[in-house]
């Protein structure tokens, strides 16, 4: 397969209207994503500008998260931490994805006859990645979610940083308006854009799993030669961390207001870990079919071969066939090698590429921000027990 096409398919952070706009502004180059510069600029726009506005409005500092813009955890988790992580993960995701795609799309693992089909799948993935329509839809979703946050701010007290008292009554402060019309769309767009690209990669891996792969049950990785694919979910660890920070901020607010119990908090943690692990590990299940097929076919052939081998061995030792096999059946089996090792390797083959060690970073990214939120109100002893069970399940 064309190596250039493989490299391009791994560049999941590039392409689309957003990338082209940044390229024209000189924020990214063909060989440089410059995540630090872009993250600082985005955070400056999404968090720095409203911070300056809040200082002028006198709402930057206060005793509570509702009266102080600086203390408002949802703002910090989205516009400071979240945006930084969503941009910082771009080169990390590309490196890890390339580490999976390069051996997966190369000989001898990918059969020669499947090279053209793999190239077509890679080209389709690149087209989906570059889709302007997809990014327009992501932006519209982001705008819709941003409007939804207006209802959240509307539940705040009149004295909060989100409101200004004027002659015409209470209205959203300029700080809140900037967050609603600028900061929130940036954050939600980055989230939606990453979700779409995760789907694109998942569909690409599904297409590759359907091709002819040169798998062998005796491969030392115990997964037919696909063991390296099991590390793929780690690609999105920073994405999960960004979302978990937002979830943790929301939970901290509810715990502070005493609107959720410890039982509900535990349930949220468990469900969140299951969702993040399940969805991001889903592409690994596409390879279960080919591995199971390899296992079954190898066992069937090895079992028949073993029967012939042991019939011949039995006759050689006892000078008689206990199973009453004829000489016509025994003679062809005499030069047959013992397939026992291959049969055992097939029986012990791992048909599911999902590895607990590979999912541990995702589980930690999902749990730790929520754990930190719980630590503000719940006993640490109980929290550590929950954390230990979740990370070692």
TORLUM-332191 format. One record per residue (C-alpha): residue number from 1; residue in one letter; chain; x, y, z. Coordinates in steps of 0.1 Angstrom, whole numbers, padded with zeros to 4 digits, always signed. Example, Ala and Ser with C-alpha at 12.3 -4.5 7.8 and 13.67 -1.06 7.14 Angstrom:
2
vexvo_bami_bafi_X_Y_Z
1_A_A_+0123_-0045_+0078 $
2_S_A_+0137_-0011_+0071 $
//
This chain:
393
vexvo_bami_bafi_X_Y_Z
1_X_A_+0000_+0000_+0000 $
2_X_A_+0011_+0036_-0007 $
3_X_A_+0030_+0047_+0023 $
4_X_A_+0020_+0084_+0017 $
5_X_A_-0017_+0074_+0018 $
6_X_A_-0011_+0055_+0051 $
7_X_A_+0006_+0086_+0066 $
8_X_A_-0022_+0109_+0054 $
9_X_A_-0049_+0086_+0069 $
10_X_A_-0030_+0088_+0103 $
11_X_A_-0031_+0126_+0102 $
12_X_A_-0065_+0126_+0118 $
13_X_A_-0061_+0161_+0132 $
14_X_A_-0058_+0177_+0098 $
15_X_A_-0082_+0185_+0070 $
16_X_A_-0116_+0202_+0070 $
17_X_A_-0126_+0239_+0071 $
18_X_A_-0111_+0244_+0106 $
19_X_A_-0077_+0232_+0096 $
20_X_A_-0077_+0251_+0063 $
21_X_A_-0087_+0283_+0081 $
22_X_A_-0058_+0279_+0106 $
23_X_A_-0034_+0271_+0077 $
24_X_A_-0043_+0304_+0060 $
25_X_A_-0038_+0323_+0092 $
26_X_A_-0003_+0307_+0095 $
27_X_A_-0013_+0289_+0128 $
28_X_A_-0005_+0255_+0113 $
29_X_A_+0019_+0242_+0087 $
30_X_A_+0020_+0211_+0066 $
31_X_A_+0046_+0195_+0089 $
32_X_A_+0038_+0214_+0122 $
33_X_A_+0006_+0214_+0141 $
34_X_A_+0020_+0239_+0167 $
35_X_A_-0004_+0228_+0194 $
36_X_A_+0011_+0249_+0222 $
37_X_A_+0008_+0282_+0202 $
38_X_A_-0028_+0273_+0191 $
39_X_A_-0039_+0262_+0225 $
40_X_A_-0026_+0294_+0241 $
41_X_A_-0043_+0315_+0215 $
42_X_A_-0076_+0296_+0218 $
43_X_A_-0075_+0298_+0256 $
44_X_A_-0068_+0335_+0254 $
45_X_A_-0099_+0340_+0233 $
46_X_A_-0122_+0316_+0252 $
47_X_A_-0110_+0322_+0288 $
48_X_A_-0087_+0352_+0288 $
49_X_A_-0110_+0377_+0271 $
50_X_A_-0140_+0370_+0294 $
51_X_A_-0116_+0371_+0324 $
52_X_A_-0106_+0406_+0314 $
53_X_A_-0142_+0416_+0309 $
54_X_A_-0152_+0402_+0343 $
55_X_A_-0124_+0423_+0359 $
56_X_A_-0139_+0454_+0344 $
57_X_A_-0174_+0443_+0355 $
58_X_A_-0162_+0436_+0390 $
59_X_A_-0171_+0399_+0389 $
60_X_A_-0137_+0382_+0385 $
61_X_A_-0133_+0377_+0422 $
62_X_A_-0157_+0366_+0449 $
63_X_A_-0164_+0341_+0477 $
64_X_A_-0183_+0315_+0457 $
65_X_A_-0182_+0300_+0422 $
66_X_A_-0214_+0319_+0413 $
67_X_A_-0201_+0353_+0423 $
68_X_A_-0166_+0348_+0410 $
69_X_A_-0158_+0341_+0373 $
70_X_A_-0123_+0328_+0384 $
71_X_A_-0139_+0303_+0408 $
72_X_A_-0165_+0290_+0384 $
73_X_A_-0155_+0253_+0378 $
74_X_A_-0174_+0247_+0345 $
75_X_A_-0157_+0277_+0330 $
76_X_A_-0123_+0266_+0341 $
77_X_A_-0129_+0230_+0330 $
78_X_A_-0141_+0239_+0295 $
79_X_A_-0124_+0271_+0284 $
80_X_A_-0091_+0267_+0302 $
81_X_A_-0084_+0230_+0307 $
82_X_A_-0107_+0214_+0281 $
83_X_A_-0097_+0235_+0251 $
84_X_A_-0060_+0231_+0260 $
85_X_A_-0063_+0193_+0261 $
86_X_A_-0085_+0190_+0230 $
87_X_A_-0058_+0209_+0210 $
88_X_A_-0028_+0194_+0228 $
89_X_A_-0040_+0158_+0219 $
90_X_A_-0037_+0164_+0182 $
91_X_A_-0001_+0154_+0176 $
92_X_A_-0003_+0127_+0203 $
93_X_A_-0033_+0111_+0186 $
94_X_A_-0016_+0112_+0152 $
95_X_A_+0016_+0095_+0165 $
96_X_A_-0004_+0067_+0182 $
97_X_A_-0027_+0062_+0153 $
98_X_A_+0003_+0060_+0129 $
99_X_A_+0019_+0034_+0152 $
100_X_A_-0012_+0012_+0146 $
101_X_A_-0019_+0019_+0109 $
102_X_A_+0017_+0014_+0097 $
103_X_A_+0021_-0023_+0105 $
104_X_A_-0016_-0030_+0100 $
105_X_A_-0015_-0017_+0064 $
106_X_A_+0019_-0032_+0054 $
107_X_A_+0031_-0066_+0043 $
108_X_A_+0031_-0093_+0054 $
109_X_A_+0002_-0086_+0077 $
110_X_A_-0020_-0072_+0050 $
111_X_A_-0024_-0096_+0021 $
112_X_A_-0011_-0085_-0013 $
113_X_A_-0045_-0089_-0028 $
114_X_A_-0060_-0065_-0002 $
115_X_A_-0036_-0036_-0008 $
116_X_A_-0059_-0019_-0033 $
117_X_A_-0090_-0023_-0011 $
118_X_A_-0070_-0009_+0019 $
119_X_A_-0059_+0021_-0002 $
120_X_A_-0095_+0028_-0011 $
121_X_A_-0106_+0026_+0026 $
122_X_A_-0078_+0050_+0035 $
123_X_A_-0088_+0074_+0008 $
124_X_A_-0124_+0073_+0020 $
125_X_A_-0113_+0080_+0055 $
126_X_A_-0093_+0110_+0043 $
127_X_A_-0123_+0123_+0024 $
128_X_A_-0145_+0119_+0055 $
129_X_A_-0119_+0137_+0076 $
130_X_A_-0117_+0165_+0051 $
131_X_A_-0155_+0168_+0048 $
132_X_A_-0166_+0205_+0050 $
133_X_A_-0202_+0194_+0056 $
134_X_A_-0192_+0174_+0086 $
135_X_A_-0175_+0203_+0102 $
136_X_A_-0204_+0226_+0094 $
137_X_A_-0227_+0202_+0112 $
138_X_A_-0202_+0201_+0141 $
139_X_A_-0203_+0239_+0143 $
140_X_A_-0242_+0239_+0143 $
141_X_A_-0243_+0213_+0170 $
142_X_A_-0218_+0235_+0190 $
143_X_A_-0240_+0265_+0186 $
144_X_A_-0270_+0245_+0197 $
145_X_A_-0252_+0233_+0228 $
146_X_A_-0240_+0268_+0236 $
147_X_A_-0276_+0281_+0235 $
148_X_A_-0284_+0253_+0260 $
149_X_A_-0258_+0267_+0284 $
150_X_A_-0278_+0299_+0286 $
151_X_A_-0305_+0280_+0305 $
152_X_A_-0279_+0268_+0329 $
153_X_A_-0267_+0304_+0335 $
154_X_A_-0303_+0315_+0339 $
155_X_A_-0306_+0294_+0370 $
156_X_A_-0279_+0314_+0387 $
157_X_A_-0286_+0339_+0415 $
158_X_A_-0290_+0376_+0405 $
159_X_A_-0257_+0384_+0422 $
160_X_A_-0237_+0360_+0401 $
161_X_A_-0210_+0370_+0376 $
162_X_A_-0234_+0360_+0348 $
163_X_A_-0258_+0389_+0354 $
164_X_A_-0257_+0427_+0355 $
165_X_A_-0283_+0448_+0372 $
166_X_A_-0293_+0477_+0350 $
167_X_A_-0322_+0502_+0347 $
168_X_A_-0340_+0477_+0325 $
169_X_A_-0337_+0449_+0350 $
170_X_A_-0313_+0420_+0352 $
171_X_A_-0295_+0409_+0320 $
172_X_A_-0266_+0387_+0311 $
173_X_A_-0233_+0403_+0318 $
174_X_A_-0209_+0409_+0289 $
175_X_A_-0187_+0382_+0304 $
176_X_A_-0216_+0357_+0301 $
177_X_A_-0224_+0369_+0266 $
178_X_A_-0188_+0363_+0255 $
179_X_A_-0189_+0328_+0270 $
180_X_A_-0222_+0320_+0253 $
181_X_A_-0214_+0334_+0219 $
182_X_A_-0176_+0328_+0216 $
183_X_A_-0161_+0305_+0243 $
184_X_A_-0188_+0278_+0243 $
185_X_A_-0190_+0274_+0205 $
186_X_A_-0152_+0269_+0204 $
187_X_A_-0152_+0243_+0232 $
188_X_A_-0182_+0223_+0219 $
189_X_A_-0170_+0225_+0183 $
190_X_A_-0136_+0210_+0193 $
191_X_A_-0155_+0182_+0211 $
192_X_A_-0179_+0175_+0182 $
193_X_A_-0150_+0176_+0157 $
194_X_A_-0131_+0150_+0177 $
195_X_A_-0161_+0128_+0180 $
196_X_A_-0166_+0128_+0143 $
197_X_A_-0129_+0120_+0137 $
198_X_A_-0131_+0091_+0162 $
199_X_A_-0160_+0078_+0142 $
200_X_A_-0140_+0082_+0110 $
201_X_A_-0111_+0062_+0124 $
202_X_A_-0135_+0035_+0137 $
203_X_A_-0151_+0031_+0103 $
204_X_A_-0116_+0029_+0087 $
205_X_A_-0105_+0001_+0111 $
206_X_A_-0138_-0017_+0105 $
207_X_A_-0130_-0017_+0067 $
208_X_A_-0095_-0030_+0074 $
209_X_A_-0108_-0058_+0096 $
210_X_A_-0129_-0070_+0067 $
211_X_A_-0099_-0075_+0044 $
212_X_A_-0076_-0105_+0041 $
213_X_A_-0051_-0104_+0069 $
214_X_A_-0022_-0129_+0072 $
215_X_A_-0028_-0140_+0108 $
216_X_A_-0012_-0170_+0125 $
217_X_A_-0022_-0186_+0158 $
218_X_A_+0015_-0192_+0168 $
219_X_A_+0023_-0155_+0167 $
220_X_A_+0041_-0146_+0200 $
221_X_A_+0017_-0118_+0208 $
222_X_A_-0011_-0144_+0214 $
223_X_A_-0035_-0125_+0192 $
224_X_A_-0027_-0138_+0158 $
225_X_A_-0003_-0109_+0150 $
226_X_A_-0028_-0081_+0159 $
227_X_A_-0018_-0076_+0195 $
228_X_A_-0004_-0041_+0188 $
229_X_A_-0039_-0030_+0178 $
230_X_A_-0050_-0035_+0214 $
231_X_A_-0032_-0003_+0224 $
232_X_A_-0053_+0018_+0200 $
233_X_A_-0078_+0032_+0226 $
234_X_A_-0050_+0050_+0244 $
235_X_A_-0050_+0074_+0214 $
236_X_A_-0080_+0092_+0230 $
237_X_A_-0069_+0094_+0266 $
238_X_A_-0066_+0132_+0266 $
239_X_A_-0100_+0135_+0249 $
240_X_A_-0116_+0115_+0278 $
241_X_A_-0097_+0136_+0303 $
242_X_A_-0111_+0168_+0288 $
243_X_A_-0146_+0156_+0290 $
244_X_A_-0141_+0142_+0325 $
245_X_A_-0129_+0175_+0338 $
246_X_A_-0162_+0191_+0326 $
247_X_A_-0182_+0162_+0342 $
248_X_A_-0162_+0166_+0374 $
249_X_A_-0169_+0203_+0375 $
250_X_A_-0207_+0197_+0371 $
251_X_A_-0206_+0170_+0398 $
252_X_A_-0187_+0193_+0422 $
253_X_A_-0215_+0219_+0418 $
254_X_A_-0242_+0193_+0426 $
255_X_A_-0223_+0180_+0456 $
256_X_A_-0218_+0215_+0469 $
257_X_A_-0255_+0221_+0465 $
258_X_A_-0263_+0187_+0480 $
259_X_A_-0285_+0177_+0450 $
260_X_A_-0269_+0143_+0445 $
261_X_A_-0262_+0115_+0470 $
262_X_A_-0230_+0094_+0474 $
263_X_A_-0249_+0065_+0458 $
264_X_A_-0257_+0086_+0427 $
265_X_A_-0221_+0099_+0426 $
266_X_A_-0208_+0063_+0426 $
267_X_A_-0233_+0053_+0398 $
268_X_A_-0222_+0083_+0377 $
269_X_A_-0185_+0073_+0380 $
270_X_A_-0192_+0036_+0371 $
271_X_A_-0214_+0045_+0341 $
272_X_A_-0189_+0071_+0328 $
273_X_A_-0161_+0046_+0330 $
274_X_A_-0181_+0020_+0312 $
275_X_A_-0192_+0044_+0285 $
276_X_A_-0157_+0058_+0278 $
277_X_A_-0141_+0023_+0278 $
278_X_A_-0168_+0007_+0258 $
279_X_A_-0171_+0033_+0230 $
280_X_A_-0134_+0038_+0225 $
281_X_A_-0126_+0001_+0226 $
282_X_A_-0155_-0008_+0202 $
283_X_A_-0132_-0007_+0170 $
284_X_A_-0112_-0035_+0186 $
285_X_A_-0142_-0058_+0184 $
286_X_A_-0142_-0055_+0146 $
287_X_A_-0111_-0077_+0146 $
288_X_A_-0127_-0104_+0168 $
289_X_A_-0144_-0120_+0138 $
290_X_A_-0112_-0126_+0117 $
291_X_A_-0094_-0139_+0148 $
292_X_A_-0122_-0163_+0157 $
293_X_A_-0123_-0175_+0122 $
294_X_A_-0086_-0181_+0122 $
295_X_A_-0090_-0200_+0155 $
296_X_A_-0118_-0222_+0143 $
297_X_A_-0102_-0231_+0110 $
298_X_A_-0068_-0238_+0126 $
299_X_A_-0084_-0260_+0153 $
300_X_A_-0104_-0280_+0127 $
301_X_A_-0074_-0287_+0105 $
302_X_A_-0051_-0294_+0134 $
303_X_A_-0076_-0317_+0150 $
304_X_A_-0079_-0338_+0119 $
305_X_A_-0041_-0337_+0114 $
306_X_A_-0036_-0348_+0150 $
307_X_A_-0059_-0378_+0146 $
308_X_A_-0039_-0390_+0115 $
309_X_A_-0006_-0384_+0133 $
310_X_A_-0016_-0403_+0164 $
311_X_A_-0031_-0432_+0145 $
312_X_A_+0002_-0436_+0127 $
313_X_A_+0022_-0433_+0160 $
314_X_A_-0001_-0458_+0177 $
315_X_A_+0005_-0483_+0149 $
316_X_A_+0042_-0477_+0149 $
317_X_A_+0045_-0484_+0186 $
318_X_A_+0019_-0512_+0190 $
319_X_A_+0022_-0527_+0155 $
320_X_A_-0016_-0526_+0155 $
321_X_A_-0042_-0500_+0151 $
322_X_A_-0066_-0500_+0181 $
323_X_A_-0090_-0479_+0160 $
324_X_A_-0090_-0506_+0133 $
325_X_A_-0075_-0481_+0107 $
326_X_A_-0065_-0497_+0075 $
327_X_A_-0030_-0497_+0060 $
328_X_A_-0043_-0474_+0033 $
329_X_A_-0052_-0449_+0061 $
330_X_A_-0021_-0453_+0081 $
331_X_A_+0006_-0451_+0054 $
332_X_A_-0001_-0416_+0042 $
333_X_A_-0001_-0404_+0079 $
334_X_A_+0033_-0417_+0088 $
335_X_A_+0053_-0386_+0076 $
336_X_A_+0027_-0362_+0092 $
337_X_A_+0042_-0339_+0119 $
338_X_A_+0026_-0335_+0153 $
339_X_A_+0002_-0305_+0152 $
340_X_A_-0002_-0305_+0190 $
341_X_A_+0016_-0272_+0196 $
342_X_A_-0004_-0254_+0169 $
343_X_A_-0037_-0268_+0182 $
344_X_A_-0029_-0256_+0217 $
345_X_A_-0019_-0222_+0204 $
346_X_A_-0052_-0220_+0185 $
347_X_A_-0071_-0230_+0217 $
348_X_A_-0053_-0203_+0237 $
349_X_A_-0056_-0176_+0211 $
350_X_A_-0070_-0143_+0224 $
351_X_A_-0099_-0134_+0202 $
352_X_A_-0106_-0100_+0218 $
353_X_A_-0080_-0074_+0214 $
354_X_A_-0092_-0053_+0243 $
355_X_A_-0065_-0052_+0269 $
356_X_A_-0071_-0041_+0305 $
357_X_A_-0036_-0025_+0306 $
358_X_A_-0045_-0005_+0274 $
359_X_A_-0078_+0007_+0289 $
360_X_A_-0062_+0017_+0323 $
361_X_A_-0051_+0052_+0311 $
362_X_A_-0086_+0059_+0297 $
363_X_A_-0102_+0046_+0330 $
364_X_A_-0078_+0069_+0350 $
365_X_A_-0086_+0099_+0327 $
366_X_A_-0123_+0092_+0332 $
367_X_A_-0122_+0087_+0369 $
368_X_A_-0096_+0111_+0384 $
369_X_A_-0114_+0144_+0377 $
370_X_A_-0147_+0130_+0390 $
371_X_A_-0128_+0116_+0420 $
372_X_A_-0114_+0151_+0427 $
373_X_A_-0149_+0165_+0426 $
374_X_A_-0161_+0140_+0450 $
375_X_A_-0132_+0146_+0474 $
376_X_A_-0146_+0181_+0481 $
377_X_A_-0176_+0167_+0499 $
378_X_A_-0173_+0129_+0504 $
379_X_A_-0151_+0108_+0528 $
380_X_A_-0117_+0100_+0511 $
381_X_A_-0118_+0065_+0525 $
382_X_A_-0150_+0056_+0506 $
383_X_A_-0137_+0074_+0475 $
384_X_A_-0105_+0054_+0474 $
385_X_A_-0124_+0022_+0476 $
386_X_A_-0145_+0032_+0447 $
387_X_A_-0115_+0043_+0427 $
388_X_A_-0096_+0011_+0434 $
389_X_A_-0125_-0010_+0422 $
390_X_A_-0130_+0010_+0390 $
391_X_A_-0093_+0010_+0380 $
392_X_A_-0088_-0027_+0388 $
393_X_A_-0120_-0041_+0374 $
//
